[in-house]
Amino acid sequence: MARQAFTTLSTVSVVDALVASLRDRVLDGQIQAGTTLAENEVAAEYGVSRPTAKSAISTLVHQGLLQREANKPATVPRLGIGDIDDLFLVRIPLELEVVRGLAGVDGGVLEEAERAVADLDRLRPSTSHSTFVEADLRFHQILVDAIGSPRLSRLYRTIQGEIHLCMVQTRLTLGRDRIAAEHRAVLDALRDGGAEAAVRCMREHLDGAHSSLRRHFSAAG
């Protein structure tokens, strides 16, 4: 198992490759909520040093995909309705300001976002849930990055992992057709230069996602 896992690691940076491997396993549900990731166990499984495992785990803690209390090993968090509300408390005003700032920008800036929507449309029904969520969230990250603020992009990435995780743990999305349509509505408004229309479309999209996740967690008790 250790040798097989190790062969997936990139030669560019063992720490970065280990982070990517563990992240994919967490987001794919292979490592489930509540699972403990001890440094020595990760090191043994992947055939890497304990400091390498420690660095990778620390990165995932920073990304919100793992949680760790003092003097305890990291665990995959089991998110709840309070986490959903807190994430959208940050996410909604941030993304509304993003689309307000992008209204009327050159069409070329939005080409990558259009490709993200097209990629979402092309996903097969059998595509893994995590891949579907990744395609959804990539659209949002592209818009954030288009602002051109490294700090804003970095800030958004610190919550994007948790957003992805909560959607994976609930197995819930709004549906490919609805998401693609709402993403296109945002892009159309941005191309037309209507800041308020773009903000309205994004708010409707995010409010819908927030409400759906809240209903799921409420139903789950």
C-alpha atoms as a printed R data frame, in Angstrom:
    type eleno elety resid chain resno       x      y       z
1   ATOM     1    CA   MET     A     1   0.000  0.000   0.000
2   ATOM     2    CA   ALA     A     2   2.819  2.406   0.894
3   ATOM     3    CA   ARG     A     3   4.643  1.762  -2.384
4   ATOM     4    CA   GLN     A     4   1.462  2.133  -4.420
5   ATOM     5    CA   ALA     A     5   0.579  5.397  -2.690
6   ATOM     6    CA   PHE     A     6   4.118  6.721  -3.075
7   ATOM     7    CA   THR     A     7   4.107  6.225  -6.851
8   ATOM     8    CA   THR     A     8   1.348  8.832  -7.137
9   ATOM     9    CA   LEU     A     9   3.539 11.558  -5.689
10  ATOM    10    CA   SER     A    10   5.015 14.219  -7.918
11  ATOM    11    CA   THR     A    11   8.777 14.603  -8.185
12  ATOM    12    CA   VAL     A    12   8.405 18.397  -8.089
13  ATOM    13    CA   SER     A    13   7.423 18.609  -4.428
14  ATOM    14    CA   VAL     A    14   6.694 15.606  -2.261
15  ATOM    15    CA   VAL     A    15   4.816 17.746   0.262
16  ATOM    16    CA   ASP     A    16   2.605 19.344  -2.419
17  ATOM    17    CA   ALA     A    17   1.926 15.981  -4.020
18  ATOM    18    CA   LEU     A    18   1.041 14.454  -0.669
19  ATOM    19    CA   VAL     A    19  -1.307 17.356   0.035
20  ATOM    20    CA   ALA     A    20  -2.980 16.799  -3.353
21  ATOM    21    CA   SER     A    21  -3.361 13.063  -2.764
22  ATOM    22    CA   LEU     A    22  -4.830 13.440   0.732
23  ATOM    23    CA   ARG     A    23  -7.069 16.295  -0.413
24  ATOM    24    CA   ASP     A    24  -8.493 14.207  -3.249
25  ATOM    25    CA   ARG     A    25  -9.154 11.301  -0.903
26  ATOM    26    CA   VAL     A    26 -10.920 13.520   1.627
27  ATOM    27    CA   LEU     A    27 -13.052 15.238  -1.014
28  ATOM    28    CA   ASP     A    28 -13.874 11.961  -2.771
29  ATOM    29    CA   GLY     A    29 -15.075 10.526   0.532
30  ATOM    30    CA   GLN     A    30 -12.383  7.845   0.615
31  ATOM    31    CA   ILE     A    31 -11.297  9.326   3.938
32  ATOM    32    CA   GLN     A    32 -14.589  9.915   5.706
33  ATOM    33    CA   ALA     A    33 -15.689 12.505   8.252
34  ATOM    34    CA   GLY     A    34 -14.383 11.724  11.717
35  ATOM    35    CA   THR     A    35 -11.336  9.811  10.429
36  ATOM    36    CA   THR     A    36  -8.073 10.541  12.231
37  ATOM    37    CA   LEU     A    37  -4.925 11.220  10.221
38  ATOM    38    CA   ALA     A    38  -1.902 10.656  12.423
39  ATOM    39    CA   GLU     A    39   1.439 11.843  11.095
40  ATOM    40    CA   ASN     A    40   3.198  8.517  11.590
41  ATOM    41    CA   GLU     A    41   0.398  6.592   9.854
42  ATOM    42    CA   VAL     A    42   0.373  8.922   6.853
43  ATOM    43    CA   ALA     A    43   4.158  8.757   6.651
44  ATOM    44    CA   ALA     A    44   4.108  4.949   6.714
45  ATOM    45    CA   GLU     A    45   1.312  4.659   4.159
46  ATOM    46    CA   TYR     A    46   3.013  6.924   1.631
47  ATOM    47    CA   GLY     A    47   6.591  6.008   2.389
48  ATOM    48    CA   VAL     A    48   7.588  9.580   3.278
49  ATOM    49    CA   SER     A    49   9.252 11.141   6.300
50  ATOM    50    CA   ARG     A    50   7.218 12.189   9.312
51  ATOM    51    CA   PRO     A    51   8.113 15.894   8.822
52  ATOM    52    CA   THR     A    52   6.759 15.627   5.258
53  ATOM    53    CA   ALA     A    53   3.525 14.104   6.548
54  ATOM    54    CA   LYS     A    54   3.306 16.780   9.239
55  ATOM    55    CA   SER     A    55   3.712 19.582   6.679
56  ATOM    56    CA   ALA     A    56   1.032 18.109   4.416
57  ATOM    57    CA   ILE     A    57  -1.409 17.688   7.284
58  ATOM    58    CA   SER     A    58  -0.750 21.259   8.457
59  ATOM    59    CA   THR     A    59  -1.546 22.541   4.961
60  ATOM    60    CA   LEU     A    60  -4.854 20.681   4.916
61  ATOM    61    CA   VAL     A    61  -5.693 22.042   8.368
62  ATOM    62    CA   HIS     A    62  -5.068 25.541   6.992
63  ATOM    63    CA   GLN     A    63  -7.367 24.770   4.046
64  ATOM    64    CA   GLY     A    64 -10.144 23.694   6.416
65  ATOM    65    CA   LEU     A    65 -10.181 20.107   5.164
66  ATOM    66    CA   LEU     A    66  -8.779 18.823   8.454
67  ATOM    67    CA   GLN     A    67  -9.169 20.010  12.017
68  ATOM    68    CA   ARG     A    68  -6.659 19.604  14.799
69  ATOM    69    CA   GLU     A    69  -6.813 20.408  18.489
70  ATOM    70    CA   ALA     A    70  -3.709 20.993  20.578
71  ATOM    71    CA   ASN     A    71  -1.695 17.823  21.189
72  ATOM    72    CA   LYS     A    72  -4.143 15.701  19.186
73  ATOM    73    CA   PRO     A    73  -3.966 14.220  15.671
74  ATOM    74    CA   ALA     A    74  -5.879 15.855  12.849
75  ATOM    75    CA   THR     A    75  -9.320 14.598  11.859
76  ATOM    76    CA   VAL     A    76 -11.630 15.085   8.906
77  ATOM    77    CA   PRO     A    77 -14.314 17.473  10.226
78  ATOM    78    CA   ARG     A    78 -17.962 16.529  10.270
79  ATOM    79    CA   LEU     A    79 -19.590 19.765   9.157
80  ATOM    80    CA   GLY     A    80 -23.001 20.900  10.370
81  ATOM    81    CA   ILE     A    81 -25.569 23.616   9.824
82  ATOM    82    CA   GLY     A    82 -23.575 26.144  11.853
83  ATOM    83    CA   ASP     A    83 -20.593 25.613   9.567
84  ATOM    84    CA   ILE     A    84 -22.783 26.119   6.494
85  ATOM    85    CA   ASP     A    85 -24.167 29.393   7.831
86  ATOM    86    CA   ASP     A    86 -20.704 30.630   8.740
87  ATOM    87    CA   LEU     A    87 -19.253 29.756   5.328
88  ATOM    88    CA   PHE     A    88 -22.001 31.604   3.477
89  ATOM    89    CA   LEU     A    89 -21.750 34.529   5.895
90  ATOM    90    CA   VAL     A    90 -18.267 35.007   4.438
91  ATOM    91    CA   ARG     A    91 -18.893 33.763   0.928
92  ATOM    92    CA   ILE     A    92 -21.973 35.742  -0.087
93  ATOM    93    CA   PRO     A    93 -20.756 39.325   0.523
94  ATOM    94    CA   LEU     A    94 -17.333 38.447  -0.894
95  ATOM    95    CA   GLU     A    95 -18.692 37.047  -4.164
96  ATOM    96    CA   LEU     A    96 -21.257 39.823  -4.555
97  ATOM    97    CA   GLU     A    97 -18.465 42.387  -4.391
98  ATOM    98    CA   VAL     A    98 -16.497 40.329  -6.926
99  ATOM    99    CA   VAL     A    99 -19.236 40.430  -9.567
100 ATOM   100    CA   ARG     A   100 -19.897 44.096  -8.825
101 ATOM   101    CA   GLY     A   101 -16.230 44.791  -9.479
102 ATOM   102    CA   LEU     A   102 -16.231 42.766 -12.713
103 ATOM   103    CA   ALA     A   103 -19.309 44.329 -14.315
104 ATOM   104    CA   GLY     A   104 -18.448 45.728 -17.727
105 ATOM   105    CA   VAL     A   105 -14.978 44.166 -17.934
106 ATOM   106    CA   ASP     A   106 -13.463 43.145 -21.249
107 ATOM   107    CA   GLY     A   107 -15.106 40.000 -22.594
108 ATOM   108    CA   GLY     A   108 -11.780 38.218 -22.772
109 ATOM   109    CA   VAL     A   109 -11.538 38.227 -18.994
110 ATOM   110    CA   LEU     A   110 -14.667 36.082 -18.839
111 ATOM   111    CA   GLU     A   111 -13.649 33.518 -21.450
112 ATOM   112    CA   GLU     A   112 -12.149 31.193 -18.853
113 ATOM   113    CA   ALA     A   113 -15.353 31.375 -16.815
114 ATOM   114    CA   GLU     A   114 -17.337 30.486 -19.946
115 ATOM   115    CA   ARG     A   115 -15.099 27.463 -20.480
116 ATOM   116    CA   ALA     A   116 -15.759 26.398 -16.894
117 ATOM   117    CA   VAL     A   117 -19.500 26.465 -17.569
118 ATOM   118    CA   ALA     A   118 -19.008 24.467 -20.761
119 ATOM   119    CA   ASP     A   119 -16.898 21.916 -18.895
120 ATOM   120    CA   LEU     A   120 -19.680 21.554 -16.335
121 ATOM   121    CA   ASP     A   121 -22.171 20.921 -19.136
122 ATOM   122    CA   ARG     A   122 -19.974 18.185 -20.572
123 ATOM   123    CA   LEU     A   123 -19.712 16.130 -17.392
124 ATOM   124    CA   ARG     A   124 -21.279 12.706 -17.672
125 ATOM   125    CA   PRO     A   125 -24.041 11.651 -15.258
126 ATOM   126    CA   SER     A   126 -21.653  9.007 -13.915
127 ATOM   127    CA   THR     A   127 -19.047 11.627 -12.991
128 ATOM   128    CA   SER     A   128 -18.040 11.480  -9.331
129 ATOM   129    CA   HIS     A   129 -19.782 13.912  -7.020
130 ATOM   130    CA   SER     A   130 -16.485 15.496  -6.022
131 ATOM   131    CA   THR     A   131 -15.555 16.166  -9.662
132 ATOM   132    CA   PHE     A   132 -18.966 17.770 -10.201
133 ATOM   133    CA   VAL     A   133 -18.479 20.040  -7.188
134 ATOM   134    CA   GLU     A   134 -14.954 20.913  -8.347
135 ATOM   135    CA   ALA     A   135 -16.308 22.030 -11.723
136 ATOM   136    CA   ASP     A   136 -18.977 24.137 -10.020
137 ATOM   137    CA   LEU     A   137 -16.557 25.864  -7.666
138 ATOM   138    CA   ARG     A   138 -13.944 26.446 -10.375
139 ATOM   139    CA   PHE     A   139 -16.309 28.958 -11.990
140 ATOM   140    CA   HIS     A   140 -16.453 30.947  -8.756
141 ATOM   141    CA   GLN     A   141 -12.696 30.866  -8.219
142 ATOM   142    CA   ILE     A   142 -12.135 32.101 -11.781
143 ATOM   143    CA   LEU     A   143 -14.318 35.159 -11.137
144 ATOM   144    CA   VAL     A   144 -12.497 35.881  -7.890
145 ATOM   145    CA   ASP     A   145  -9.116 35.570  -9.606
146 ATOM   146    CA   ALA     A   146 -10.266 37.903 -12.399
147 ATOM   147    CA   ILE     A   147 -10.333 40.763  -9.898
148 ATOM   148    CA   GLY     A   148  -6.545 40.580  -9.910
149 ATOM   149    CA   SER     A   149  -6.047 40.683  -6.145
150 ATOM   150    CA   PRO     A   150  -3.661 37.988  -4.863
151 ATOM   151    CA   ARG     A   151  -4.923 38.479  -1.316
152 ATOM   152    CA   LEU     A   152  -8.555 38.138  -2.318
153 ATOM   153    CA   SER     A   153  -7.791 34.972  -4.299
154 ATOM   154    CA   ARG     A   154  -5.860 33.546  -1.371
155 ATOM   155    CA   LEU     A   155  -8.676 34.409   1.041
156 ATOM   156    CA   TYR     A   156 -11.265 32.700  -1.156
157 ATOM   157    CA   ARG     A   157  -9.157 29.563  -1.441
158 ATOM   158    CA   THR     A   158  -9.081 29.295   2.358
159 ATOM   159    CA   ILE     A   159 -12.852 28.741   2.418
160 ATOM   160    CA   GLN     A   160 -13.297 26.947  -0.898
161 ATOM   161    CA   GLY     A   161 -12.031 23.653   0.525
162 ATOM   162    CA   GLU     A   162 -14.658 23.735   3.270
163 ATOM   163    CA   ILE     A   163 -17.385 24.657   0.780
164 ATOM   164    CA   HIS     A   164 -16.365 21.667  -1.327
165 ATOM   165    CA   LEU     A   165 -16.246 19.427   1.728
166 ATOM   166    CA   CYS     A   166 -19.729 20.327   2.938
167 ATOM   167    CA   MET     A   167 -21.184 19.676  -0.510
168 ATOM   168    CA   VAL     A   168 -19.409 16.325  -0.705
169 ATOM   169    CA   GLN     A   169 -20.498 15.284   2.776
170 ATOM   170    CA   THR     A   170 -24.134 16.091   1.983
171 ATOM   171    CA   ARG     A   171 -23.906 14.635  -1.543
172 ATOM   172    CA   LEU     A   172 -25.909 17.713  -2.471
173 ATOM   173    CA   THR     A   173 -25.742 20.175  -5.352
174 ATOM   174    CA   LEU     A   174 -28.403 22.218  -7.104
175 ATOM   175    CA   GLY     A   175 -28.123 20.037 -10.216
176 ATOM   176    CA   ARG     A   176 -25.912 20.459 -13.259
177 ATOM   177    CA   ASP     A   177 -28.514 22.127 -15.506
178 ATOM   178    CA   ARG     A   178 -29.571 24.628 -12.855
179 ATOM   179    CA   ILE     A   179 -26.002 25.479 -11.877
180 ATOM   180    CA   ALA     A   180 -24.906 25.944 -15.490
181 ATOM   181    CA   ALA     A   181 -27.925 28.152 -16.223
182 ATOM   182    CA   GLU     A   182 -27.313 30.318 -13.162
183 ATOM   183    CA   HIS     A   183 -23.615 30.627 -13.957
184 ATOM   184    CA   ARG     A   184 -24.465 31.741 -17.497
185 ATOM   185    CA   ALA     A   185 -26.942 34.288 -16.153
186 ATOM   186    CA   VAL     A   186 -24.146 35.836 -14.103
187 ATOM   187    CA   LEU     A   187 -21.843 35.933 -17.140
188 ATOM   188    CA   ASP     A   188 -24.523 37.463 -19.358
189 ATOM   189    CA   ALA     A   189 -25.128 40.209 -16.820
190 ATOM   190    CA   LEU     A   190 -21.391 40.884 -16.542
191 ATOM   191    CA   ARG     A   191 -21.036 41.157 -20.321
192 ATOM   192    CA   ASP     A   192 -23.945 43.599 -20.472
193 ATOM   193    CA   GLY     A   193 -22.207 45.743 -17.882
194 ATOM   194    CA   GLY     A   194 -25.098 45.683 -15.451
195 ATOM   195    CA   ALA     A   195 -23.511 45.547 -12.017
196 ATOM   196    CA   GLU     A   196 -26.786 45.270 -10.129
197 ATOM   197    CA   ALA     A   197 -28.110 42.581 -12.471
198 ATOM   198    CA   ALA     A   198 -24.928 40.561 -11.991
199 ATOM   199    CA   VAL     A   199 -25.131 40.966  -8.226
200 ATOM   200    CA   ARG     A   200 -28.783 39.901  -8.261
201 ATOM   201    CA   CYS     A   201 -28.034 36.771 -10.295
202 ATOM   202    CA   MET     A   202 -25.133 35.795  -8.053
203 ATOM   203    CA   ARG     A   203 -27.164 36.405  -4.903
204 ATOM   204    CA   GLU     A   204 -29.982 34.204  -6.178
205 ATOM   205    CA   HIS     A   205 -27.466 31.486  -7.026
206 ATOM   206    CA   LEU     A   206 -25.704 31.576  -3.653
207 ATOM   207    CA   ASP     A   207 -28.919 31.953  -1.648
208 ATOM   208    CA   GLY     A   208 -30.276 28.878  -3.421
209 ATOM   209    CA   ALA     A   209 -27.180 26.855  -2.566
210 ATOM   210    CA   HIS     A   210 -27.248 28.036   1.044
211 ATOM   211    CA   SER     A   211 -30.934 27.235   1.475
212 ATOM   212    CA   SER     A   212 -30.540 23.773  -0.070
213 ATOM   213    CA   LEU     A   213 -27.659 22.897   2.221
214 ATOM   214    CA   ARG     A   214 -29.534 24.186   5.275
215 ATOM   215    CA   ARG     A   215 -32.584 22.092   4.399
216 ATOM   216    CA   HIS     A   216 -30.418 19.007   4.055
217 ATOM   217    CA   PHE     A   217 -28.720 19.475   7.408
218 ATOM   218    CA   SER     A   218 -32.036 20.267   9.116
219 ATOM   219    CA   ALA     A   219 -33.597 17.097   7.675
220 ATOM   220    CA   ALA     A   220 -30.568 15.093   8.772
221 ATOM   221    CA   GLY     A   221 -31.120 16.270  12.332
